[in-house]
Amino acid sequence: MPRVTFGRGVLNEVGERARSRGIGRAALFTDPYLVDSEHLARARKALSDAGVDFEVYSEVRIEPTDGSVLAAADFLKEGNFDGVVSVGGGSVIDTAKGAMVYAQYPADFPTYFAPPVGGGQPVPGPVKPHIACPTSCGTGSEATGLSVIRFESLNAKFVLASCYLLPLEAIIDPACTDTLAPMVVASTGLDLLSHAIECYTARAYTRWAKVEKPGARAMLQGANPWSDLHAREALRIAGQYLERAVVDASDREARDNLSWAATLAGMAFGNSGTHLPHALSYGVSHLIRDFRPKDYPGEGVFVPHGVSVIVNSPSVFRFTAPAAPERHLEAAQCLGADVRDATPKDAGEVVAERIIGLMQATGMPNGIGGVGLTRDDAAALAESVVRQRRAIGNSPRDTSQQDIEKIFEHAVTYW
């Protein structure tokens, strides 16, 4: 895990942390929306005060692509940097991770991705030091060795995974979330919520086949005691503070807690992996046609990642609950649902209704219909998802393409 520094004001320590890690010249990654922000100004000052030379890279694309990651890798190769400091949301941190790999170990882009899309080759070795400073409260990317990148030629997202991608340090300053708009907090917060439920309900690590060579063992191992520990606490916090963090930007207690929950959920899914809600989210992102979310100016037709995940989640958990009812009920209870009279047969409905209640309270679209998709799209959505083999295989219930189509059909509207 990264060295974690958490608390209001700790972004001001990034210069000293960089210097202590041997970074004399840093690539400072951010995005076009943050380049003139107070947060980046604080990071710049901290680096300067510590005597760290730096150059800003702000060409990060929201929802990074292979092309945008390779452009960032070129920047790193040309800059003679000792390491990277990333200040931004998951897109910034993921771009930094991917760029560091391809700057240091150039290859055809699919090389380090899993089949059937990629070559299945491991990242060859360590990358330079990376200090991740999240400014949103949901992705948890600061605590994982994962980078989600969209292949432009396929219009589909895939995950680059390696222990070498794990940031050396995570500096989590909840003050960076004070300026986030409600829809951004809702989207990222519901992303962390689904991370945690997916981790807790994933196929158990004991159900995966043993590998002959330890080096061939997949990085993501399904539900396990380590991920359980973090997922339960992330759910408890999200259930208590998510709605408050969305409706009142001045509620520092809520945003502080949600920031911490995001990191906990990242620690969880960085070990267990996610499953169907995230696999299905890539289909939603792939087929979106005319959805323009509130509070994301300038993005055009676009579905935020957390939205694409949560619009599927209630339908997914109704499907997966029969395979692990106790786990689903425990997750719902951690999230604040009353399960005293619930039976195992009720598990899917209990967790789904708790999620739906939070979706309504935070202004989320009403299922995939709320982002412009219909029942007629279900087959195409399922077709676009089947390449997500690892995430689908991490479901506690064996899942076919026909099952996925039915899940989408039942995700059109919830209320």
PyMOL commands that set and color helices and strands:
alter all, ss='L'
color gray80, all
select helices_A, chain A and resi 10-20+38-49+66-79+90-104+109-112+141-143+163-165+174-177+182-201+205-207+214-216+225-247+252-272+276-287+305-310+313-323+325-334+344-361+368-371+375-385+389-393+401-409
alter helices_A, ss='H'
color red, helices_A
select strands_A, chain A and resi 3-6+25-29+53-57+83-88+130-134+146-151+156-161+169-172
alter strands_A, ss='S'
color yellow, strands_A
deselect
rebuild
show_as cartoon
